[in-house]
Amino acid sequence: MRIFIFIFFLCIVYNDATAQKGLLPDQPQWTKEQVYSNVNAEQAKKILYNNADVVLLDVRTEGEYNAGKIDKAIHIDYNAPDFKDQLNKLDKKYTYMVYCRSGSRSNAAIEIMKAEGFLYLYHLEGGIMAWSETK
């Protein structure tokens, strides 16, 4: 029984430590006060390549999303009347990278997400336009 409790305790400590880490080597540790970070397209690609647990969130319209998206992105239309309700169906403990076409809607979406209690957020500066310009 002691071994089970010890292993359980280690899992909790490890989980908490990894959940609060920065995902780029040159970034500071995440804290509850620091829930948001701008990243350029090159940094975004490195984060997504090295961290399969980052959820990519596309906040463009359905037509824009259907015309082309970043692989594995989930879609919630920023302009939809139920945008906030759709956001609140997501797990707020996950790390999200949010993008739109050029960065305006995703920046506004992140402000809403911060207000709704999401803890770990990346904003893809320049949106899918910047993403498309990088190799």
Backbone torsions as a table, in degrees:
resi	resn	phi	psi	omega
1	MET	NA	-39.7	179.7
2	ARG	-62.2	-39.3	179.9
3	ILE	-63.6	-43.0	178.4
4	PHE	-60.4	-46.1	179.4
5	ILE	-63.4	-41.7	179.2
6	PHE	-62.9	-45.5	179.3
7	ILE	-64.6	-42.3	177.8
8	PHE	-59.3	-45.4	178.7
9	PHE	-61.6	-43.8	177.8
10	LEU	-61.4	-40.6	178.5
11	CYS	-62.1	-42.4	179.4
12	ILE	-64.1	-46.6	-179.7
13	VAL	-62.5	-45.2	-180.0
14	TYR	-63.4	-45.3	-179.7
15	ASN	-59.1	-44.9	-179.8
16	ASP	-65.0	-42.2	-179.1
17	ALA	-65.5	-42.0	-178.3
18	THR	-74.9	-28.8	179.9
19	ALA	-68.7	-26.2	-175.9
20	GLN	-100.3	5.3	-178.0
21	LYS	-78.4	152.5	170.2
22	GLY	-73.8	153.1	-174.9
23	LEU	-101.2	-3.7	171.8
24	LEU	-114.5	143.5	-176.1
25	PRO	-59.3	-32.2	-176.5
26	ASP	-93.0	10.1	178.7
27	GLN	-100.2	149.2	177.0
28	PRO	-71.7	168.9	176.9
29	GLN	-63.4	147.5	174.3
30	TRP	-68.6	144.1	170.2
31	THR	-134.2	166.4	179.2
32	LYS	-65.8	-24.1	177.0
33	GLU	-79.2	-26.6	-178.2
34	GLN	-111.3	95.5	-174.1
35	VAL	-112.1	4.8	-167.5
36	TYR	-144.1	136.7	177.6
37	SER	-145.6	130.6	172.0
38	ASN	-78.6	138.7	174.5
39	VAL	-134.9	145.6	174.8
40	ASN	-83.6	176.1	-174.7
41	ALA	-62.2	-40.0	179.3
42	GLU	-64.3	-43.8	177.4
43	GLN	-63.2	-41.5	-179.8
44	ALA	-59.3	-43.7	-180.0
45	LYS	-63.4	-39.8	177.7
46	LYS	-64.4	-43.7	-179.8
47	ILE	-61.3	-48.4	-177.9
48	LEU	-66.7	-36.2	179.4
49	TYR	-67.3	-39.0	-174.9
50	ASN	-92.0	-8.4	-174.2
51	ASN	-139.3	91.9	-177.2
52	ALA	-66.0	-15.3	-177.6
53	ASP	-86.6	-2.3	176.9
54	VAL	-79.0	128.9	-179.8
55	VAL	-93.8	125.7	179.7
56	LEU	-91.7	123.4	-175.8
57	LEU	-119.1	118.2	178.8
58	ASP	-97.7	121.3	-176.7
59	VAL	-108.7	18.6	178.5
60	ARG	-77.7	175.3	177.2
61	THR	-67.5	165.0	179.7
62	GLU	-62.7	-38.7	178.4
63	GLY	-62.5	-43.0	177.5
64	GLU	-64.0	-43.5	-179.3
65	TYR	-62.0	-44.8	-179.7
66	ASN	-68.1	-25.0	179.8
67	ALA	-75.6	-18.0	179.3
68	GLY	158.8	135.3	-178.2
69	LYS	-140.5	169.7	172.2
70	ILE	-81.2	136.0	-178.4
71	ASP	-49.6	139.1	175.4
72	LYS	71.4	9.7	178.6
73	ALA	-75.0	141.1	170.2
74	ILE	-96.9	158.3	-172.2
75	HIS	-121.0	127.8	168.4
76	ILE	-139.0	115.2	-175.9
77	ASP	-70.3	118.1	179.6
78	TYR	-58.1	-33.2	-177.4
79	ASN	-84.3	-4.5	-179.6
80	ALA	-69.9	143.3	-179.2
81	PRO	-63.5	-24.5	179.7
82	ASP	-101.7	24.2	-176.7
83	PHE	-52.9	-50.6	-177.5
84	LYS	-64.1	-38.5	177.6
85	ASP	-63.4	-41.5	178.3
86	GLN	-64.2	-40.7	177.4
87	LEU	-59.9	-42.4	-175.7
88	ASN	-70.6	-5.4	172.7
89	LYS	-83.4	-14.4	-179.7
90	LEU	-82.3	154.0	177.0
91	ASP	-76.7	118.9	-174.7
92	LYS	-73.5	-10.2	179.8
93	LYS	-86.6	-14.1	179.7
94	TYR	-74.4	163.5	173.7
95	THR	-95.1	129.4	-178.7
96	TYR	-118.3	139.8	169.9
97	MET	-112.7	119.8	-172.2
98	VAL	-109.0	136.5	177.3
99	TYR	-144.8	159.5	172.9
100	CYS	-137.4	-147.5	-179.2
101	ARG	-74.9	-52.4	-175.1
102	SER	-127.6	-10.0	176.4
103	GLY	123.1	-14.8	-176.7
104	SER	-72.1	-53.7	-178.1
105	ARG	-65.7	-38.5	-179.6
106	SER	-66.9	-34.9	176.7
107	ASN	-64.9	-43.4	177.4
108	ALA	-65.4	-38.8	178.6
109	ALA	-62.7	-39.2	179.4
110	ILE	-65.1	-38.0	177.3
111	GLU	-60.8	-41.4	176.9
112	ILE	-64.9	-44.3	-179.4
113	MET	-61.8	-40.6	176.9
114	LYS	-61.4	-44.4	179.5
115	ALA	-64.7	-29.2	-179.4
116	GLU	-85.7	-2.8	173.8
117	GLY	99.6	12.8	174.9
118	PHE	-70.1	138.1	-171.3
119	LEU	-96.1	-35.7	-171.0
120	TYR	-128.3	110.4	-172.8
121	LEU	-134.0	136.9	169.9
122	TYR	-115.2	142.6	174.7
123	HIS	-113.9	121.0	178.2
124	LEU	-79.4	102.4	179.7
125	GLU	-63.8	133.9	179.3
126	GLY	82.6	-4.1	174.9
127	GLY	57.5	-154.0	-176.5
128	ILE	-66.9	-23.6	176.7
129	MET	-63.5	-45.9	178.5
130	ALA	-67.5	-39.5	178.1
131	TRP	-57.8	-44.9	-177.6
132	SER	-66.4	-24.9	-179.0
133	GLU	-82.2	-13.8	180.0
134	THR	-96.4	156.6	179.4
135	LYS	-102.1	NA	NA
